């Protein structure tokens, strides 16, 4: 199941290209997130409107904030109509389905852009 989540994370740069308004809003964003699904994780780098997903190669790779959740929580988040405990990262954290760790400054500075990027797979799930 975590392989499926990693594949969806890997699709984010392609999905954002289909959203010109989100690309415009992301142009000023600067953040590096660790996205974790169980034991699997990737780095999401957002810089100047460009989104890049990279595999985590070790603990020394830096990030600003980590979003850690079970693969099932991520898959629930990407349902076309997610439940209240899966609708956004704070709902998942409040219900114990996600841990948010690190420097909250870049997360809060670009919160809506980050939440919109993480929700992109909803429109593309079958």
N, C-alpha and C positions, 0 to 999 in steps of 0.2 A: 504494500500500500504506500510506503514512503517513496518508492520509485515513481509511482503515479504522481504524487505530490511534487517531487523534484521536476518531473517533466512539465508540470503545470507552471512551476516557478520559472523554468527555462523558457516558457512561451511568453512571459510578460513583456520582454522587449519587442516582440513581434506584435503583440496585442496593443501596446501603447501607440504604435505607429498608425493604427486605425482610428485613433482618437485625437484629432487635431486640437481640440480645445484643451484636453488634458496635457498634451505636449506643450502648449503655450503656457499653461499654469505651472508646469514642471520646469520651465526654463530657468527659473531662479532658485530651484531647489538644489541643495547639497546635503547628501546624507548617505551613509553606508549602514545597511541593516544586515544582521545575521538572521536568516529565516531558517528555522529548524523544524523538521517534521520527524519526531522520534529521534532516531540515531543519525539521520541524514540531514545535511545542512548546506546552504549556499549563502553567498554574499550578494546582496543587491546594492549596487552602486548607482545612485542618482546624482548626476552632475550636469548642470547646464542644459537640462532637457533631454539628456541621453541616459538611457537605462541599460545597465549591464548586469547580467547574472553570471557569477563565477562560482565554481566549486570551492568549498573550503578545503584548503590544502594543509591546514594545521592550526594549532591554537594561537600562533603568533600573528596571524592575519588580523588586522584591526577592523573594528566596526564601532559605530556610535551606539546603536541600540539593537538588542536581540529580541526577536519574537519567537518564543519556543512553545510549540504545541504538538500534540499527537497528530499523526496523519489524518485520523478520523475528524478531528476538529477543523483542520484546513479544508477537508472535503465538504464538511457541513457548511463552512463559510462560503463555499463556492456554489451552493445550491441556488437555483433561480430565485427562491424566496427562503432565505435562511431563517432558522428559528432565532428567537431573541438572544439565546446564549451563543449564537454563532454569527450574528449580523455584522459585528465589527470587532476590532481588536480589543477595545475596552469592555465590550459585552462578554467576550470570551475570557478576558482576564478576571472580570468581576465574578464570573461563574466558575472560576478555577480551571478553565479549559486552555488557558494560555498564560505564560509568564512573560512579562515585559521587563527587560533588564538593561541597564546602561545609562547613557547620557540622554535624558529626555529632551534636551534643548532642541536638537535637530528634528526630533520626532514631532514635538509640539509646534515648531516653527513651520513645518511643512505637513502638518497632520492630514488635512483634507486631501492633498495630492497623494500622500502615501496610502491612505485608506482607499482612495479611488483606484490606484494602481493595483493594490492587493485584491480589489473586488473585480477587476477586469475579467477574470475567467468565468464569472457568473453568466455573462452574455454569450459565452462560447461553449458552454457545456451542453451536451445533447441529452 
